[in-house]
Amino acid sequence: MTYRLTHDPESGAGYIRLREGEYAETIPLTPGLGVGVDIDAEGLVLGIEFLSFEEYAELVGRAGGALELPERIEDPANFRLEKVPHP
């Protein structure tokens, strides 16, 4: 699978596109950090957006050095990353 990383040097925001698809919703990955996952209407993960590399790096650090996302998120309202502590 080919991923596409885009970065806006002016704002510091970035996006990692995992697959093409029609955006339906962004799910915040953890409170207090500007990192979210975009999904389509069926819950397929399309990409990860982050407001800064620092926030993305903090999230990956909280996750033990690797961020693992499922291919599909069945219940967006109750989705939580397993390895990332939530307040």
C-alpha positions in Angstrom: 0.0 0.0 0.0 1.3 3.5 -0.8 0.8 6.3 1.7 0.9 10.0 0.9 2.2 12.5 3.4 1.5 16.2 3.0 2.7 19.0 5.2 1.8 22.7 5.3 5.0 24.5 6.5 3.0 27.7 7.2 0.6 26.1 9.8 2.7 23.0 10.7 -0.3 20.7 9.9 0.2 17.4 8.2 -1.8 14.6 6.7 -1.0 11.0 6.1 -3.4 9.5 3.4 -3.8 5.8 3.8 -6.4 5.3 1.0 -8.6 7.2 -1.3 -12.3 7.5 -0.4 -15.1 10.0 0.4 -14.6 11.7 3.8 -17.5 11.3 6.2 -16.0 12.1 9.7 -12.9 13.0 11.7 -12.4 11.1 15.0 -10.1 12.8 17.5 -7.5 10.2 18.6 -6.9 11.6 22.1 -8.2 14.7 24.1 -5.8 17.6 24.2 -3.9 16.8 21.0 -4.7 18.0 17.5 -4.5 14.5 15.9 -7.5 12.8 14.3 -8.4 10.0 12.0 -10.6 10.5 8.9 -13.1 7.8 8.0 -15.6 7.2 5.2 -19.3 6.4 5.7 -18.5 2.7 6.2 -15.8 3.4 8.8 -12.8 2.7 6.6 -9.8 4.7 7.8 -8.8 7.2 5.0 -6.0 9.1 6.8 -4.5 10.7 9.8 -4.5 14.5 10.2 -2.4 16.4 12.8 -2.0 20.1 13.6 1.8 19.8 14.2 4.5 17.2 14.0 5.1 17.7 17.7 1.5 16.6 18.6 1.8 13.6 16.3 5.1 12.7 17.8 3.6 13.0 21.3 0.7 10.7 20.4 3.1 8.1 18.9 5.2 8.3 22.0 2.2 7.7 24.2 1.4 4.7 22.1 4.8 3.2 22.8 6.6 4.3 19.7 4.2 2.9 17.1 0.7 4.1 16.1 -1.5 1.2 15.0 -4.9 1.9 13.6 -7.5 -0.6 12.5 -8.5 -0.7 8.8 -12.2 0.0 9.8 -13.7 1.8 12.8 -17.0 0.2 13.5 -18.2 2.5 16.4 -16.7 6.0 15.9 -18.4 7.4 19.0 -16.6 4.9 21.3 -13.4 4.4 19.4 -10.2 4.5 21.6 -6.7 3.7 20.7 -5.6 0.7 22.9 -2.1 1.9 23.8 -2.8 5.6 24.3 -3.8 6.7 27.8 -7.0 8.9 27.8 -7.7 11.3 30.7 
